[in-house]
Amino acid sequence: MDTLSALIQALVIILFVGGFALLAQWGRKNRSAEITLIVLLLAFSSLVIVLGVLVALVGLSGAVPASQLPRELSIGSAAVILIAGLAGFALCVAPLRKITGRRAPGGSNATNTSLEDLATAGSHSEERPGQTNRYSRGWYSDPPIYFALWMLVIVLGEKMVELLIFTLAPEAIESTFAEAGRLSPAAVVFSQLPFVVIALLGVGLGMRRDLRQTLARLGYGPITLRQLGVVVLFIIGALLLSFAADALFSALQPEVFERVGRISEGLFGTEGFGLVAAILFALLIGVGAALGEETLFRGALQPALGIPLTSVLWAFLHTQYGPSVILVYIFVLSIGLGILRNRLNTTATFLAHAGYNASGVLLAYFLNV
């Protein structure tokens, strides 16, 4: 039943976000499609605002006992949801100005030759022109770009609410992860599959690019032996930095450290595994998470949104670590992966991410920590 639920959730995400991504790509060359996209984003932003108002009313009315829903949690969540909805609404202003014939701020209409057209696999030329255009006039009026920004705002809002729950109702979060248990192959596949599909659709597979062009846009390509050595050094450096971050975490936030440790053990623990099972589990965690996250974040989003915004979103994706210093470490790790993507390609970041995750699981197994 859990597997079926995970599959349904993955399909819903693919249909919703993937459908919007395709509509955004279509909107680059079809005015009606772009109008439809803007109207839908405005409608969903309005629904988010309404949801925020309802959550606030529930918190203020006291309809739910404080033991089940602390007032601080409901009010804080309502504020985050409202801000996310208003920000999503505001992101539609520039596209609306363009559609209605008004010039975007700065005096330009749209730049349909945005980063989407400038990006090619893993070369330095991908980022250099992108950095010029990324903040140029009309960049944010390009349909795939403002849809990506809209999704970033909405997802960040959701993750902020999760962090509030972790802070104000930690038992609820811990029990939720405890009920989920150790990650299964199905859970990994169904959690990462939407990332891959959304990335492929988001860069125009089947609409603006064939498969070869899509993989090139995502930054996948061969790497040399020397570059592989750079990846290995990156993994070693990231692991050493993670040990330092854990030490700092345990010293500054001991209670949260203990809670996060229990959650991580429940999700990634190898207790009861033999050596072969531990290796297979490490590969599952390494390859599974790396394929989905690197394809979407470093492959699809980073060339469009830049390293800082992509890293913020990727860090907040890891809410199982709570509001802790580990999120800062994950942000720094993402910056490193982003630089690796720019200097080499997404294949390198995939190998680095997979190697880092798998090494972490195996080190925990062999060191029994």
Buried (B, 14 or more C-beta within 10 A) or exposed (E): EEEEEBBEEBBEBBEEBBEBBBBBBBBBEBEEBBBBBBEBBBEBBEEBBEBBBEBBEBBEEEEEEEEEBBBBBBBBBBBBBBBBBBBBBEBBBBBBBBBEEEEBEEEBBBBEEBBBBBBBBBBEEBBEBBEEBBEEBBBBBBBBBBBBBBBBBBBBBBBBBBBBBBBBBBEEBBEEBEEBEBBBEBBBBBBBBBBBBBBBBBBBBEEBBEEEBBBBBBBBBEBEEEBBEBBEEBBEBBBEBBEEBBEBBBEEBEEBBEBBBEBBBBBBBBEEBEEEEBBEBBBBBBBBBBBBBBBBBBBBBBBBBBBEBBBBBBBBBBBBBBBBBBBEBBBBBBBBBBEBBBEBBBBBBBBBBBBBBBBBBBBBBEEEE
